[in-house]
Amino acid sequence: MSVYRVEKTELPVVIFQADGSVMKGVVFLSASAYSHVGRQTLLDLMKEPGNFFPFRSEAGAFCVANKATITHIRFDPPTETAAYNSLGDRVDANIKFVGGEQLSGTLTIEMPEGRNRLFDFLNATKGFFLLQNQEAFYLVNVAQIRDVNPRR
């Protein structure tokens, strides 16, 4: 074991790419996050500087995956969801991606009063945001969205 090795937790994910391909495997999360106290979340990993992150496929092959080519990432809700709970206005929405795939769920708009519309949220978001539905949690890449329709 190297003195530079840092123990990581494996999180099973399904990565959906803009070209329609799907990658199943695990990502590696640190015991601590750079931006807050506590364990690193998948959202923390995706918002870290840099275009790539390490990934291991179900078959055991390692690669570095490009964040920009991802439309969304599905993962099971963690047993401790406090890191994913946020205050703000909840909006049910249908999302259509550039490649035609669709996803529905609830997102939370955390914006200052007067700038808390869906429009404001999407324009202010850099990288990924969290979307939840009954099946799973998703991280959605705002750069790969074609359009979003709020559900009533």
Phi and psi in radians as a Rosetta constraint file:
Dihedral C 1 N 2 CA 2 C 2 CIRCULARHARMONIC -1.387 0.35
Dihedral N 2 CA 2 C 2 N 3 CIRCULARHARMONIC 2.610 0.35
Dihedral C 2 N 3 CA 3 C 3 CIRCULARHARMONIC -1.197 0.35
Dihedral N 3 CA 3 C 3 N 4 CIRCULARHARMONIC -0.287 0.35
Dihedral C 3 N 4 CA 4 C 4 CIRCULARHARMONIC -1.596 0.35
Dihedral N 4 CA 4 C 4 N 5 CIRCULARHARMONIC -0.118 0.35
Dihedral C 4 N 5 CA 5 C 5 CIRCULARHARMONIC -1.242 0.35
Dihedral N 5 CA 5 C 5 N 6 CIRCULARHARMONIC 2.363 0.35
Dihedral C 5 N 6 CA 6 C 6 CIRCULARHARMONIC -2.056 0.35
Dihedral N 6 CA 6 C 6 N 7 CIRCULARHARMONIC 2.252 0.35
Dihedral C 6 N 7 CA 7 C 7 CIRCULARHARMONIC -1.165 0.35
Dihedral N 7 CA 7 C 7 N 8 CIRCULARHARMONIC 2.360 0.35
Dihedral C 7 N 8 CA 8 C 8 CIRCULARHARMONIC -2.184 0.35
Dihedral N 8 CA 8 C 8 N 9 CIRCULARHARMONIC 2.707 0.35
Dihedral C 8 N 9 CA 9 C 9 CIRCULARHARMONIC -1.753 0.35
Dihedral N 9 CA 9 C 9 N 10 CIRCULARHARMONIC 2.384 0.35
Dihedral C 9 N 10 CA 10 C 10 CIRCULARHARMONIC -1.564 0.35
Dihedral N 10 CA 10 C 10 N 11 CIRCULARHARMONIC 2.309 0.35
Dihedral C 10 N 11 CA 11 C 11 CIRCULARHARMONIC -2.081 0.35
Dihedral N 11 CA 11 C 11 N 12 CIRCULARHARMONIC 2.063 0.35
Dihedral C 11 N 12 CA 12 C 12 CIRCULARHARMONIC -1.170 0.35
Dihedral N 12 CA 12 C 12 N 13 CIRCULARHARMONIC 2.357 0.35
Dihedral C 12 N 13 CA 13 C 13 CIRCULARHARMONIC -2.483 0.35
Dihedral N 13 CA 13 C 13 N 14 CIRCULARHARMONIC 2.817 0.35
Dihedral C 13 N 14 CA 14 C 14 CIRCULARHARMONIC -2.157 0.35
Dihedral N 14 CA 14 C 14 N 15 CIRCULARHARMONIC 2.090 0.35
Dihedral C 14 N 15 CA 15 C 15 CIRCULARHARMONIC -1.805 0.35
Dihedral N 15 CA 15 C 15 N 16 CIRCULARHARMONIC 2.171 0.35
Dihedral C 15 N 16 CA 16 C 16 CIRCULARHARMONIC -1.793 0.35
Dihedral N 16 CA 16 C 16 N 17 CIRCULARHARMONIC 2.165 0.35
Dihedral C 16 N 17 CA 17 C 17 CIRCULARHARMONIC -1.713 0.35
Dihedral N 17 CA 17 C 17 N 18 CIRCULARHARMONIC 2.733 0.35
Dihedral C 17 N 18 CA 18 C 18 CIRCULARHARMONIC -1.090 0.35
Dihedral N 18 CA 18 C 18 N 19 CIRCULARHARMONIC -0.455 0.35
Dihedral C 18 N 19 CA 19 C 19 CIRCULARHARMONIC -1.457 0.35
Dihedral N 19 CA 19 C 19 N 20 CIRCULARHARMONIC 0.055 0.35
Dihedral C 19 N 20 CA 20 C 20 CIRCULARHARMONIC 1.654 0.35
Dihedral N 20 CA 20 C 20 N 21 CIRCULARHARMONIC -0.156 0.35
Dihedral C 20 N 21 CA 21 C 21 CIRCULARHARMONIC -1.327 0.35
Dihedral N 21 CA 21 C 21 N 22 CIRCULARHARMONIC 2.726 0.35
Dihedral C 21 N 22 CA 22 C 22 CIRCULARHARMONIC -2.245 0.35
Dihedral N 22 CA 22 C 22 N 23 CIRCULARHARMONIC 2.315 0.35
Dihedral C 22 N 23 CA 23 C 23 CIRCULARHARMONIC -2.052 0.35
Dihedral N 23 CA 23 C 23 N 24 CIRCULARHARMONIC 2.140 0.35
Dihedral C 23 N 24 CA 24 C 24 CIRCULARHARMONIC -1.874 0.35
Dihedral N 24 CA 24 C 24 N 25 CIRCULARHARMONIC 2.384 0.35
Dihedral C 24 N 25 CA 25 C 25 CIRCULARHARMONIC 2.981 0.35
Dihedral N 25 CA 25 C 25 N 26 CIRCULARHARMONIC -2.531 0.35
Dihedral C 25 N 26 CA 26 C 26 CIRCULARHARMONIC -2.322 0.35
Dihedral N 26 CA 26 C 26 N 27 CIRCULARHARMONIC 2.627 0.35
Dihedral C 26 N 27 CA 27 C 27 CIRCULARHARMONIC -1.947 0.35
Dihedral N 27 CA 27 C 27 N 28 CIRCULARHARMONIC 2.911 0.35
Dihedral C 27 N 28 CA 28 C 28 CIRCULARHARMONIC -2.047 0.35
Dihedral N 28 CA 28 C 28 N 29 CIRCULARHARMONIC 2.102 0.35
Dihedral C 28 N 29 CA 29 C 29 CIRCULARHARMONIC -1.924 0.35
Dihedral N 29 CA 29 C 29 N 30 CIRCULARHARMONIC 2.478 0.35
Dihedral C 29 N 30 CA 30 C 30 CIRCULARHARMONIC -1.413 0.35
Dihedral N 30 CA 30 C 30 N 31 CIRCULARHARMONIC 2.812 0.35
Dihedral C 30 N 31 CA 31 C 31 CIRCULARHARMONIC -1.235 0.35
Dihedral N 31 CA 31 C 31 N 32 CIRCULARHARMONIC -0.323 0.35
Dihedral C 31 N 32 CA 32 C 32 CIRCULARHARMONIC -2.440 0.35
Dihedral N 32 CA 32 C 32 N 33 CIRCULARHARMONIC 2.621 0.35
Dihedral C 32 N 33 CA 33 C 33 CIRCULARHARMONIC -1.718 0.35
Dihedral N 33 CA 33 C 33 N 34 CIRCULARHARMONIC 2.731 0.35
Dihedral C 33 N 34 CA 34 C 34 CIRCULARHARMONIC -1.397 0.35
Dihedral N 34 CA 34 C 34 N 35 CIRCULARHARMONIC -0.508 0.35
Dihedral C 34 N 35 CA 35 C 35 CIRCULARHARMONIC -1.765 0.35
Dihedral N 35 CA 35 C 35 N 36 CIRCULARHARMONIC -0.092 0.35
Dihedral C 35 N 36 CA 36 C 36 CIRCULARHARMONIC -2.806 0.35
Dihedral N 36 CA 36 C 36 N 37 CIRCULARHARMONIC 2.965 0.35
Dihedral C 36 N 37 CA 37 C 37 CIRCULARHARMONIC -1.375 0.35
Dihedral N 37 CA 37 C 37 N 38 CIRCULARHARMONIC 2.393 0.35
Dihedral C 37 N 38 CA 38 C 38 CIRCULARHARMONIC 2.035 0.35
Dihedral N 38 CA 38 C 38 N 39 CIRCULARHARMONIC -3.081 0.35
Dihedral C 38 N 39 CA 39 C 39 CIRCULARHARMONIC -1.188 0.35
Dihedral N 39 CA 39 C 39 N 40 CIRCULARHARMONIC 2.627 0.35
Dihedral C 39 N 40 CA 40 C 40 CIRCULARHARMONIC -1.227 0.35
Dihedral N 40 CA 40 C 40 N 41 CIRCULARHARMONIC 2.379 0.35
Dihedral C 40 N 41 CA 41 C 41 CIRCULARHARMONIC -1.761 0.35
Dihedral N 41 CA 41 C 41 N 42 CIRCULARHARMONIC 2.960 0.35
Dihedral C 41 N 42 CA 42 C 42 CIRCULARHARMONIC -1.089 0.35
Dihedral N 42 CA 42 C 42 N 43 CIRCULARHARMONIC -0.674 0.35
Dihedral C 42 N 43 CA 43 C 43 CIRCULARHARMONIC -1.089 0.35
Dihedral N 43 CA 43 C 43 N 44 CIRCULARHARMONIC -0.704 0.35
Dihedral C 43 N 44 CA 44 C 44 CIRCULARHARMONIC -1.017 0.35
Dihedral N 44 CA 44 C 44 N 45 CIRCULARHARMONIC -0.815 0.35
Dihedral C 44 N 45 CA 45 C 45 CIRCULARHARMONIC -1.037 0.35
Dihedral N 45 CA 45 C 45 N 46 CIRCULARHARMONIC -0.760 0.35
Dihedral C 45 N 46 CA 46 C 46 CIRCULARHARMONIC -1.275 0.35
Dihedral N 46 CA 46 C 46 N 47 CIRCULARHARMONIC -0.393 0.35
Dihedral C 46 N 47 CA 47 C 47 CIRCULARHARMONIC -1.636 0.35
Dihedral N 47 CA 47 C 47 N 48 CIRCULARHARMONIC -0.082 0.35
Dihedral C 47 N 48 CA 48 C 48 CIRCULARHARMONIC -1.126 0.35
Dihedral N 48 CA 48 C 48 N 49 CIRCULARHARMONIC 2.650 0.35
Dihedral C 48 N 49 CA 49 C 49 CIRCULARHARMONIC -1.047 0.35
Dihedral N 49 CA 49 C 49 N 50 CIRCULARHARMONIC 2.618 0.35
Dihedral C 49 N 50 CA 50 C 50 CIRCULARHARMONIC 1.910 0.35
Dihedral N 50 CA 50 C 50 N 51 CIRCULARHARMONIC 2.648 0.35
Dihedral C 50 N 51 CA 51 C 51 CIRCULARHARMONIC -1.622 0.35
Dihedral N 51 CA 51 C 51 N 52 CIRCULARHARMONIC -0.238 0.35
Dihedral C 51 N 52 CA 52 C 52 CIRCULARHARMONIC -2.201 0.35
Dihedral N 52 CA 52 C 52 N 53 CIRCULARHARMONIC 2.739 0.35
Dihedral C 52 N 53 CA 53 C 53 CIRCULARHARMONIC -2.526 0.35
Dihedral N 53 CA 53 C 53 N 54 CIRCULARHARMONIC 2.684 0.35
Dihedral C 53 N 54 CA 54 C 54 CIRCULARHARMONIC -1.302 0.35
Dihedral N 54 CA 54 C 54 N 55 CIRCULARHARMONIC 2.514 0.35
Dihedral C 54 N 55 CA 55 C 55 CIRCULARHARMONIC -2.553 0.35
Dihedral N 55 CA 55 C 55 N 56 CIRCULARHARMONIC 2.468 0.35
Dihedral C 55 N 56 CA 56 C 56 CIRCULARHARMONIC -2.139 0.35
Dihedral N 56 CA 56 C 56 N 57 CIRCULARHARMONIC 2.194 0.35
Dihedral C 56 N 57 CA 57 C 57 CIRCULARHARMONIC -1.277 0.35
Dihedral N 57 CA 57 C 57 N 58 CIRCULARHARMONIC 2.925 0.35
Dihedral C 57 N 58 CA 58 C 58 CIRCULARHARMONIC -1.015 0.35
Dihedral N 58 CA 58 C 58 N 59 CIRCULARHARMONIC -0.542 0.35
Dihedral C 58 N 59 CA 59 C 59 CIRCULARHARMONIC -1.368 0.35
Dihedral N 59 CA 59 C 59 N 60 CIRCULARHARMONIC -0.116 0.35
Dihedral C 59 N 60 CA 60 C 60 CIRCULARHARMONIC 1.693 0.35
Dihedral N 60 CA 60 C 60 N 61 CIRCULARHARMONIC 0.027 0.35
Dihedral C 60 N 61 CA 61 C 61 CIRCULARHARMONIC -1.393 0.35
Dihedral N 61 CA 61 C 61 N 62 CIRCULARHARMONIC 2.304 0.35
Dihedral C 61 N 62 CA 62 C 62 CIRCULARHARMONIC -1.599 0.35
Dihedral N 62 CA 62 C 62 N 63 CIRCULARHARMONIC 2.549 0.35
Dihedral C 62 N 63 CA 63 C 63 CIRCULARHARMONIC -2.687 0.35
Dihedral N 63 CA 63 C 63 N 64 CIRCULARHARMONIC 3.001 0.35
Dihedral C 63 N 64 CA 64 C 64 CIRCULARHARMONIC -1.955 0.35
Dihedral N 64 CA 64 C 64 N 65 CIRCULARHARMONIC 2.185 0.35
Dihedral C 64 N 65 CA 65 C 65 CIRCULARHARMONIC -1.714 0.35
Dihedral N 65 CA 65 C 65 N 66 CIRCULARHARMONIC 2.537 0.35
Dihedral C 65 N 66 CA 66 C 66 CIRCULARHARMONIC -1.543 0.35
Dihedral N 66 CA 66 C 66 N 67 CIRCULARHARMONIC 2.095 0.35
Dihedral C 66 N 67 CA 67 C 67 CIRCULARHARMONIC -1.073 0.35
Dihedral N 67 CA 67 C 67 N 68 CIRCULARHARMONIC -0.637 0.35
Dihedral C 67 N 68 CA 68 C 68 CIRCULARHARMONIC -1.153 0.35
Dihedral N 68 CA 68 C 68 N 69 CIRCULARHARMONIC -0.433 0.35
Dihedral C 68 N 69 CA 69 C 69 CIRCULARHARMONIC -1.551 0.35
Dihedral N 69 CA 69 C 69 N 70 CIRCULARHARMONIC -0.062 0.35
Dihedral C 69 N 70 CA 70 C 70 CIRCULARHARMONIC -1.519 0.35
Dihedral N 70 CA 70 C 70 N 71 CIRCULARHARMONIC 2.307 0.35
Dihedral C 70 N 71 CA 71 C 71 CIRCULARHARMONIC -1.504 0.35
Dihedral N 71 CA 71 C 71 N 72 CIRCULARHARMONIC -0.846 0.35
Dihedral C 71 N 72 CA 72 C 72 CIRCULARHARMONIC -2.772 0.35
Dihedral N 72 CA 72 C 72 N 73 CIRCULARHARMONIC 2.807 0.35
Dihedral C 72 N 73 CA 73 C 73 CIRCULARHARMONIC -2.204 0.35
Dihedral N 73 CA 73 C 73 N 74 CIRCULARHARMONIC 2.226 0.35
Dihedral C 73 N 74 CA 74 C 74 CIRCULARHARMONIC -1.739 0.35
Dihedral N 74 CA 74 C 74 N 75 CIRCULARHARMONIC 2.404 0.35
Dihedral C 74 N 75 CA 75 C 75 CIRCULARHARMONIC -2.601 0.35
Dihedral N 75 CA 75 C 75 N 76 CIRCULARHARMONIC 2.658 0.35
Dihedral C 75 N 76 CA 76 C 76 CIRCULARHARMONIC -1.246 0.35
Dihedral N 76 CA 76 C 76 N 77 CIRCULARHARMONIC 2.539 0.35
Dihedral C 76 N 77 CA 77 C 77 CIRCULARHARMONIC -1.015 0.35
Dihedral N 77 CA 77 C 77 N 78 CIRCULARHARMONIC 2.333 0.35
Dihedral C 77 N 78 CA 78 C 78 CIRCULARHARMONIC -1.177 0.35
Dihedral N 78 CA 78 C 78 N 79 CIRCULARHARMONIC 2.730 0.35
Dihedral C 78 N 79 CA 79 C 79 CIRCULARHARMONIC -1.119 0.35
Dihedral N 79 CA 79 C 79 N 80 CIRCULARHARMONIC -0.588 0.35
Dihedral C 79 N 80 CA 80 C 80 CIRCULARHARMONIC -1.847 0.35
Dihedral N 80 CA 80 C 80 N 81 CIRCULARHARMONIC 1.815 0.35
Dihedral C 80 N 81 CA 81 C 81 CIRCULARHARMONIC -1.669 0.35
Dihedral N 81 CA 81 C 81 N 82 CIRCULARHARMONIC 0.074 0.35
Dihedral C 81 N 82 CA 82 C 82 CIRCULARHARMONIC -0.983 0.35
Dihedral N 82 CA 82 C 82 N 83 CIRCULARHARMONIC -0.642 0.35
Dihedral C 82 N 83 CA 83 C 83 CIRCULARHARMONIC -1.181 0.35
Dihedral N 83 CA 83 C 83 N 84 CIRCULARHARMONIC -0.349 0.35
Dihedral C 83 N 84 CA 84 C 84 CIRCULARHARMONIC -1.799 0.35
Dihedral N 84 CA 84 C 84 N 85 CIRCULARHARMONIC -0.151 0.35
Dihedral C 84 N 85 CA 85 C 85 CIRCULARHARMONIC -1.383 0.35
Dihedral N 85 CA 85 C 85 N 86 CIRCULARHARMONIC 2.390 0.35
Dihedral C 85 N 86 CA 86 C 86 CIRCULARHARMONIC -2.518 0.35
Dihedral N 86 CA 86 C 86 N 87 CIRCULARHARMONIC 2.730 0.35
Dihedral C 86 N 87 CA 87 C 87 CIRCULARHARMONIC -1.532 0.35
Dihedral N 87 CA 87 C 87 N 88 CIRCULARHARMONIC 2.657 0.35
Dihedral C 87 N 88 CA 88 C 88 CIRCULARHARMONIC 2.490 0.35
Dihedral N 88 CA 88 C 88 N 89 CIRCULARHARMONIC -3.087 0.35
Dihedral C 88 N 89 CA 89 C 89 CIRCULARHARMONIC -1.507 0.35
Dihedral N 89 CA 89 C 89 N 90 CIRCULARHARMONIC 2.229 0.35
Dihedral C 89 N 90 CA 90 C 90 CIRCULARHARMONIC -1.536 0.35
Dihedral N 90 CA 90 C 90 N 91 CIRCULARHARMONIC 2.355 0.35
Dihedral C 90 N 91 CA 91 C 91 CIRCULARHARMONIC -2.277 0.35
Dihedral N 91 CA 91 C 91 N 92 CIRCULARHARMONIC 2.189 0.35
Dihedral C 91 N 92 CA 92 C 92 CIRCULARHARMONIC -1.451 0.35
Dihedral N 92 CA 92 C 92 N 93 CIRCULARHARMONIC 2.316 0.35
Dihedral C 92 N 93 CA 93 C 93 CIRCULARHARMONIC -2.559 0.35
Dihedral N 93 CA 93 C 93 N 94 CIRCULARHARMONIC 2.676 0.35
Dihedral C 93 N 94 CA 94 C 94 CIRCULARHARMONIC -1.859 0.35
Dihedral N 94 CA 94 C 94 N 95 CIRCULARHARMONIC 2.212 0.35
Dihedral C 94 N 95 CA 95 C 95 CIRCULARHARMONIC -1.957 0.35
Dihedral N 95 CA 95 C 95 N 96 CIRCULARHARMONIC 2.328 0.35
Dihedral C 95 N 96 CA 96 C 96 CIRCULARHARMONIC -2.011 0.35
Dihedral N 96 CA 96 C 96 N 97 CIRCULARHARMONIC 2.263 0.35
Dihedral C 96 N 97 CA 97 C 97 CIRCULARHARMONIC -1.637 0.35
Dihedral N 97 CA 97 C 97 N 98 CIRCULARHARMONIC 2.890 0.35
Dihedral C 97 N 98 CA 98 C 98 CIRCULARHARMONIC -0.939 0.35
Dihedral N 98 CA 98 C 98 N 99 CIRCULARHARMONIC -0.698 0.35
Dihedral C 98 N 99 CA 99 C 99 CIRCULARHARMONIC -1.389 0.35
Dihedral N 99 CA 99 C 99 N 100 CIRCULARHARMONIC -0.032 0.35
Dihedral C 99 N 100 CA 100 C 100 CIRCULARHARMONIC 1.788 0.35
Dihedral N 100 CA 100 C 100 N 101 CIRCULARHARMONIC -0.241 0.35
Dihedral C 100 N 101 CA 101 C 101 CIRCULARHARMONIC -1.164 0.35
Dihedral N 101 CA 101 C 101 N 102 CIRCULARHARMONIC 2.653 0.35
Dihedral C 101 N 102 CA 102 C 102 CIRCULARHARMONIC -2.189 0.35
Dihedral N 102 CA 102 C 102 N 103 CIRCULARHARMONIC 2.657 0.35
Dihedral C 102 N 103 CA 103 C 103 CIRCULARHARMONIC -2.557 0.35
Dihedral N 103 CA 103 C 103 N 104 CIRCULARHARMONIC 2.396 0.35
Dihedral C 103 N 104 CA 104 C 104 CIRCULARHARMONIC -2.126 0.35
Dihedral N 104 CA 104 C 104 N 105 CIRCULARHARMONIC 2.566 0.35
Dihedral C 104 N 105 CA 105 C 105 CIRCULARHARMONIC 3.006 0.35
Dihedral N 105 CA 105 C 105 N 106 CIRCULARHARMONIC -2.889 0.35
Dihedral C 105 N 106 CA 106 C 106 CIRCULARHARMONIC -2.026 0.35
Dihedral N 106 CA 106 C 106 N 107 CIRCULARHARMONIC 2.295 0.35
Dihedral C 106 N 107 CA 107 C 107 CIRCULARHARMONIC -2.060 0.35
Dihedral N 107 CA 107 C 107 N 108 CIRCULARHARMONIC 2.778 0.35
Dihedral C 107 N 108 CA 108 C 108 CIRCULARHARMONIC -1.983 0.35
Dihedral N 108 CA 108 C 108 N 109 CIRCULARHARMONIC 2.158 0.35
Dihedral C 108 N 109 CA 109 C 109 CIRCULARHARMONIC -1.597 0.35
Dihedral N 109 CA 109 C 109 N 110 CIRCULARHARMONIC 1.970 0.35
Dihedral C 109 N 110 CA 110 C 110 CIRCULARHARMONIC -1.919 0.35
Dihedral N 110 CA 110 C 110 N 111 CIRCULARHARMONIC 1.550 0.35
Dihedral C 110 N 111 CA 111 C 111 CIRCULARHARMONIC -2.409 0.35
Dihedral N 111 CA 111 C 111 N 112 CIRCULARHARMONIC 2.772 0.35
Dihedral C 111 N 112 CA 112 C 112 CIRCULARHARMONIC -1.095 0.35
Dihedral N 112 CA 112 C 112 N 113 CIRCULARHARMONIC 2.640 0.35
Dihedral C 112 N 113 CA 113 C 113 CIRCULARHARMONIC -0.894 0.35
Dihedral N 113 CA 113 C 113 N 114 CIRCULARHARMONIC 2.356 0.35
Dihedral C 113 N 114 CA 114 C 114 CIRCULARHARMONIC 1.571 0.35
Dihedral N 114 CA 114 C 114 N 115 CIRCULARHARMONIC -0.235 0.35
Dihedral C 114 N 115 CA 115 C 115 CIRCULARHARMONIC -2.260 0.35
Dihedral N 115 CA 115 C 115 N 116 CIRCULARHARMONIC 0.587 0.35
Dihedral C 115 N 116 CA 116 C 116 CIRCULARHARMONIC -1.869 0.35
Dihedral N 116 CA 116 C 116 N 117 CIRCULARHARMONIC 0.549 0.35
Dihedral C 116 N 117 CA 117 C 117 CIRCULARHARMONIC -1.496 0.35
Dihedral N 117 CA 117 C 117 N 118 CIRCULARHARMONIC 2.772 0.35
Dihedral C 117 N 118 CA 118 C 118 CIRCULARHARMONIC -0.981 0.35
Dihedral N 118 CA 118 C 118 N 119 CIRCULARHARMONIC -0.744 0.35
Dihedral C 118 N 119 CA 119 C 119 CIRCULARHARMONIC -0.972 0.35
Dihedral N 119 CA 119 C 119 N 120 CIRCULARHARMONIC -0.844 0.35
Dihedral C 119 N 120 CA 120 C 120 CIRCULARHARMONIC -1.095 0.35
Dihedral N 120 CA 120 C 120 N 121 CIRCULARHARMONIC -0.777 0.35
Dihedral C 120 N 121 CA 121 C 121 CIRCULARHARMONIC -1.044 0.35
Dihedral N 121 CA 121 C 121 N 122 CIRCULARHARMONIC -0.871 0.35
Dihedral C 121 N 122 CA 122 C 122 CIRCULARHARMONIC -1.126 0.35
Dihedral N 122 CA 122 C 122 N 123 CIRCULARHARMONIC -0.660 0.35
Dihedral C 122 N 123 CA 123 C 123 CIRCULARHARMONIC -1.234 0.35
Dihedral N 123 CA 123 C 123 N 124 CIRCULARHARMONIC -0.497 0.35
Dihedral C 123 N 124 CA 124 C 124 CIRCULARHARMONIC -1.533 0.35
Dihedral N 124 CA 124 C 124 N 125 CIRCULARHARMONIC -0.346 0.35
Dihedral C 124 N 125 CA 125 C 125 CIRCULARHARMONIC -1.319 0.35
Dihedral N 125 CA 125 C 125 N 126 CIRCULARHARMONIC 2.301 0.35
Dihedral C 125 N 126 CA 126 C 126 CIRCULARHARMONIC -1.945 0.35
Dihedral N 126 CA 126 C 126 N 127 CIRCULARHARMONIC 2.216 0.35
Dihedral C 126 N 127 CA 127 C 127 CIRCULARHARMONIC 1.443 0.35
Dihedral N 127 CA 127 C 127 N 128 CIRCULARHARMONIC -2.089 0.35
Dihedral C 127 N 128 CA 128 C 128 CIRCULARHARMONIC -1.988 0.35
Dihedral N 128 CA 128 C 128 N 129 CIRCULARHARMONIC 2.669 0.35
Dihedral C 128 N 129 CA 129 C 129 CIRCULARHARMONIC -2.387 0.35
Dihedral N 129 CA 129 C 129 N 130 CIRCULARHARMONIC 2.819 0.35
Dihedral C 129 N 130 CA 130 C 130 CIRCULARHARMONIC -1.550 0.35
Dihedral N 130 CA 130 C 130 N 131 CIRCULARHARMONIC 2.367 0.35
Dihedral C 130 N 131 CA 131 C 131 CIRCULARHARMONIC -2.282 0.35
Dihedral N 131 CA 131 C 131 N 132 CIRCULARHARMONIC 2.391 0.35
Dihedral C 131 N 132 CA 132 C 132 CIRCULARHARMONIC -2.168 0.35
Dihedral N 132 CA 132 C 132 N 133 CIRCULARHARMONIC 2.526 0.35
Dihedral C 132 N 133 CA 133 C 133 CIRCULARHARMONIC -2.471 0.35
Dihedral N 133 CA 133 C 133 N 134 CIRCULARHARMONIC -3.004 0.35
Dihedral C 133 N 134 CA 134 C 134 CIRCULARHARMONIC -1.165 0.35
Dihedral N 134 CA 134 C 134 N 135 CIRCULARHARMONIC -0.446 0.35
Dihedral C 134 N 135 CA 135 C 135 CIRCULARHARMONIC -1.419 0.35
Dihedral N 135 CA 135 C 135 N 136 CIRCULARHARMONIC -0.766 0.35
Dihedral C 135 N 136 CA 136 C 136 CIRCULARHARMONIC -2.914 0.35
Dihedral N 136 CA 136 C 136 N 137 CIRCULARHARMONIC -3.137 0.35
Dihedral C 136 N 137 CA 137 C 137 CIRCULARHARMONIC -1.737 0.35
Dihedral N 137 CA 137 C 137 N 138 CIRCULARHARMONIC 2.615 0.35
Dihedral C 137 N 138 CA 138 C 138 CIRCULARHARMONIC -2.329 0.35
Dihedral N 138 CA 138 C 138 N 139 CIRCULARHARMONIC 2.534 0.35
Dihedral C 138 N 139 CA 139 C 139 CIRCULARHARMONIC -1.851 0.35
Dihedral N 139 CA 139 C 139 N 140 CIRCULARHARMONIC 2.219 0.35
Dihedral C 139 N 140 CA 140 C 140 CIRCULARHARMONIC -1.920 0.35
Dihedral N 140 CA 140 C 140 N 141 CIRCULARHARMONIC 2.286 0.35
Dihedral C 140 N 141 CA 141 C 141 CIRCULARHARMONIC -1.497 0.35
Dihedral N 141 CA 141 C 141 N 142 CIRCULARHARMONIC 1.917 0.35
Dihedral C 141 N 142 CA 142 C 142 CIRCULARHARMONIC -1.054 0.35
Dihedral N 142 CA 142 C 142 N 143 CIRCULARHARMONIC -0.501 0.35
Dihedral C 142 N 143 CA 143 C 143 CIRCULARHARMONIC -1.249 0.35
Dihedral N 143 CA 143 C 143 N 144 CIRCULARHARMONIC -0.275 0.35
Dihedral C 143 N 144 CA 144 C 144 CIRCULARHARMONIC -1.795 0.35
Dihedral N 144 CA 144 C 144 N 145 CIRCULARHARMONIC 0.108 0.35
Dihedral C 144 N 145 CA 145 C 145 CIRCULARHARMONIC -1.462 0.35
Dihedral N 145 CA 145 C 145 N 146 CIRCULARHARMONIC 2.325 0.35
Dihedral C 145 N 146 CA 146 C 146 CIRCULARHARMONIC -1.506 0.35
Dihedral N 146 CA 146 C 146 N 147 CIRCULARHARMONIC -0.882 0.35
Dihedral C 146 N 147 CA 147 C 147 CIRCULARHARMONIC -2.773 0.35
Dihedral N 147 CA 147 C 147 N 148 CIRCULARHARMONIC 2.808 0.35
Dihedral C 147 N 148 CA 148 C 148 CIRCULARHARMONIC -2.286 0.35
Dihedral N 148 CA 148 C 148 N 149 CIRCULARHARMONIC 2.312 0.35
Dihedral C 148 N 149 CA 149 C 149 CIRCULARHARMONIC -2.063 0.35
Dihedral N 149 CA 149 C 149 N 150 CIRCULARHARMONIC 2.065 0.35
Dihedral C 149 N 150 CA 150 C 150 CIRCULARHARMONIC -1.170 0.35
Dihedral N 150 CA 150 C 150 N 151 CIRCULARHARMONIC 2.456 0.35
Dihedral C 150 N 151 CA 151 C 151 CIRCULARHARMONIC -1.686 0.35
Dihedral N 151 CA 151 C 151 N 152 CIRCULARHARMONIC 2.544 0.35
